[in-house]
């Protein structure tokens, strides 16, 4: 993941340009509910540590990770 933050009013090392690797997890299911109807869902989780936390609000709150969880649901009709 790449994280970049620039400001016209930055002083010294206020600008951020970081690249880090992390983990991604993806799981999903697709279930037929009849001949023409299907429902499905998926869960996605991503985390990248060490990108934030050196200044600004992320340092005040003690945050150093990017990422999070996403749930997605769908229904489809047709062949």
SULNOR-V8445 format. One record per residue. N is the residue number from 1. RES is the residue in one letter. SS is DSSP state (alpha for helix, beta for strand, coil for the rest). PSI is psi in degrees with one decimal (NA if undefined). OMEGA is omega in degrees with one decimal (999 if undefined). Layout:
BEGIN
n->[N & N]
res->[RES & RES]
ss->[SS & SS]
psi->[PSI & PSI]
omega->[OMEGA & OMEGA]
END
This chain:
BEGIN
n->[1 & 2 & 3 & 4 & 5 & 6 & 7 & 8 & 9 & 10 & 11 & 12 & 13 & 14 & 15 & 16 & 17 & 18 & 19 & 20 & 21 & 22 & 23 & 24 & 25 & 26 & 27 & 28 & 29 & 30 & 31 & 32 & 33 & 34 & 35 & 36 & 37 & 38 & 39 & 40 & 41 & 42 & 43 & 44 & 45 & 46 & 47 & 48 & 49 & 50 & 51 & 52 & 53 & 54 & 55 & 56 & 57 & 58 & 59 & 60 & 61 & 62 & 63 & 64 & 65 & 66 & 67 & 68 & 69 & 70 & 71 & 72 & 73 & 74 & 75 & 76 & 77 & 78 & 79]
res->[X & X & X & X & X & X & X & X & X & X & X & X & X & X & X & X & X & X & X & X & X & X & X & X & X & X & X & X & X & X & X & X & X & X & X & X & X & X & X & X & X & X & X & X & X & X & X & X & X & X & X & X & X & X & X & X & X & X & X & X & X & X & X & X & X & X & X & X & X & X & X & X & X & X & X & X & X & X & X]
ss->[coil & beta & beta & beta & beta & coil & coil & coil & coil & coil & coil & coil & coil & coil & coil & beta & beta & beta & beta & coil & coil & coil & beta & beta & beta & beta & beta & beta & beta & beta & beta & beta & coil & coil & coil & coil & beta & beta & beta & beta & beta & beta & beta & beta & beta & beta & beta & beta & beta & coil & coil & coil & coil & coil & coil & alpha & alpha & alpha & alpha & alpha & alpha & coil & coil & coil & beta & beta & beta & beta & beta & beta & beta & beta & beta & beta & beta & beta & beta & coil & coil]
psi->[144.5 & 133.0 & 124.6 & 133.2 & 122.8 & 151.0 & 142.5 & -21.7 & 17.0 & 144.7 & 127.1 & -115.5 & 29.8 & -33.4 & 145.7 & 133.8 & 94.5 & 149.6 & 127.7 & 159.5 & 156.8 & -160.3 & 147.2 & 133.8 & 132.8 & 129.6 & 142.6 & 165.7 & 145.7 & 119.8 & 127.6 & 136.2 & 19.3 & -168.7 & -33.8 & 0.4 & 133.4 & 145.3 & 153.3 & 170.6 & 162.7 & 156.4 & 130.8 & 135.4 & 132.5 & 140.2 & 137.3 & 116.6 & 154.2 & 10.4 & -38.8 & -179.9 & -4.0 & -13.6 & 172.2 & -156.5 & -35.7 & -35.4 & -39.3 & -41.2 & -5.1 & 26.4 & 134.7 & 11.2 & 147.8 & 153.1 & -164.0 & -168.2 & 147.3 & 131.8 & 135.8 & 135.1 & 150.4 & 156.6 & 138.5 & 146.0 & 130.7 & -171.6 & NA]
omega->[177.2 & 178.1 & -177.5 & 179.8 & -179.8 & 178.8 & 175.5 & -176.6 & -177.6 & 178.0 & 176.2 & -175.5 & 178.8 & 178.1 & -177.5 & 173.6 & -174.3 & 172.6 & -179.8 & 173.7 & -178.9 & -177.2 & 176.2 & 176.5 & -179.2 & 176.9 & -179.1 & 179.1 & 177.5 & -171.8 & 174.7 & 177.8 & -177.3 & -176.8 & -174.0 & -175.8 & 176.8 & 172.7 & -179.4 & 177.6 & 176.1 & 178.4 & 177.9 & 177.2 & 178.7 & 175.8 & 175.8 & -176.9 & 172.8 & -178.9 & -177.1 & 169.4 & -177.9 & -180.0 & 176.2 & -176.2 & -179.4 & 176.6 & 179.9 & -178.3 & 179.7 & -179.9 & 175.7 & -176.4 & 168.8 & 177.5 & 179.7 & -176.7 & 176.2 & 171.6 & 177.7 & 178.2 & 179.8 & 172.8 & 179.5 & -179.7 & 179.9 & -179.6 & 999]
END
